[in-house]
Amino acid sequence: KVSGKTPIGVVSYVNGSKRIAINLDHTNMQWGGYGTDIPGLTNYSSSPHNSDFDGKSNTSKIVSALGSGTSYAAGYCNAYSKGGVSGWYLPAQGELYASVWTNKSTVNAGLSAAGGTSIQNGWHWSSSEYTYDAAWSVDAYNGYVGYGIKTYAYRYVRCVLAF
């Protein structure tokens, strides 16, 4: 913490000029859009946890297709604001995997220091699509990657912010 400053997130991934922070809290909701193949969003037939780092663009495409509501994962992150800072998004599976699994212990230490909620063990939604009715997830308990049905499964949502 920096004296006189209110934390809004914790650095969860850095690779060259690609830097993201994860929000301090989480929610649990559906991905949304069952039966809607999001226009312009790649359908990955195998897990893109090492390749899809384009969550900001993914979120924009999802919100464009499903609307600006906050009752589904990408809409929630798109509308999320903390300390007057907006621009948050639902991480792509690569960003999510790095944030909730690869760097989990470091991120959790930062979340604790900043007064946030630690990363919950269990499935977390990414903005990476599998098919018209499913999207990719990461299990923060064991690092497994898989997909869930968009409007059947309730999963954790952590928003991220590029900086």
N, C-alpha and C positions, 0 to 999 in steps of 0.2 A: 504494500500500500504506500501511496505517496501522500504525505501530510496535506490535508485540505482537499484532496481529490476523492471522488467517489468512484470505485471500480465498476466497470460495466461488463467486463469479460476477462478471460484469461487466454494468453497466447497458447494455441494448441498445435500449431503447425508452422514451420518455417522451412522454406526451400528456395534459396535465392531470393528473388523479388516476390515470390508467392508467400504471403503471410496471412494467417487467419487467427482470429480469437473466437472462443466458444463462449456462449452466454452463461450467466451464473446460475440459472435455474433450468428446470426442465418441465415438460408437460407430457401428457400421454393422450394420443389421439389417433385417428385413422389418417391414412395417406390421402384418401379422397379420390373422386373421379372414377369409380368402378365402371369398367366398360368403355372408358374414354382413352383412346390411344393419343397421347398428347402430341399435337402437331409440332414437328421439328425436333422432338426429343428422341434421342437414339434409344432403341430397344436393345439392351445388351443380353445376349443369350447365355453368356457366362459372366461371372462376377467381375465388375470393373473396379474392384477396390484398389488396384494398382494403376489404373489409367484414367478414370473419370474424376477430374478435379475442377469441373466447370459448374459448380453448384449455383453460382449467381445467375448464369444464363439459364440453367435448368429451371430454377425457381421462377424466373421471369416467364418462361414458356408455359409452365404449369399454371401460374396465376392468370396468364392471358387466356388459357383454355377453360379454367374452372371458376374464374371470378375472384374478386378481392375479399371474399369472406375469410373469417379467421377460425372456422370450425374444422379445417383440415390442415395438414402439416405445412405445406408450402405457403398457404395463405397466412397461417399463423406467423411464420418466420418473416414473411414479406412485410407484415404490419407491425412486427415487434420493434419496440423502441425502448432504450434504457438510457437514462440520464440525458435525454434529448437527442440521442444518437440513433439514427435509423440507417437503413441499408443492409440489415441482416437478411440472411437467406438460409434455406434448407440445404445443408452440405451435400455435395455429390458423394458417392460412396468412397472415393479415394480420400476426400477431405475428412469424411466421417471416420473411416478406418484409422487414419492417422491420429485423429483427435480423441476417440473413445477407446481405442485399443493400443496402437503402437506407443503412444505417448501418455497412456492412461495414468500412471503413477505420478508423473510430473504435473500433468494437468490437474489431477485431484489435489495435489499439494497446493497448487496455485488457487484452485477454487476454495479450498479450506481457508487459506490466508486472506482471500478476498471476501469471505463471508458468504460464499456460494454453496450450492448443493453439489455433492460429489456425483460423478458419473454413475448412474444406476446400472447394476448388473442386469442384463436383459437386452432385448432387441431394440434397436434404434433405427428409425426411418432415414433413408437417404433420398435425394432428389433424382436418383438414377432409376430409370424405368426398365423393367424386365419385359412385360407385355402390356397389352391394353388393360389387363385386370390385376397386374402385380408390379411391385417395385422392390428394389434391393434394400437390404438391411444389414446391420452389423450387430452381433451379440457382444456386448461389452463384458460379459462374464468370461468368455473363452476365446474371443476373436473370430468366431465362426461367421461366415457370410452366407446369406441366403436371401430368399425373397418371400414376401408376404402378400396376401390378397389386399388390395388397396382399401376396400371399405369393410373388410371383415376383421382384420387384425388391428388391435390397438397397440401401438408401440410408443416408446419414448421418442421425444423430439427435442433436439438441442439445436439452436440456431447459431450460425457463425457469421462473422463479419470480416471482410478483407480489409487490410490496412497497410 
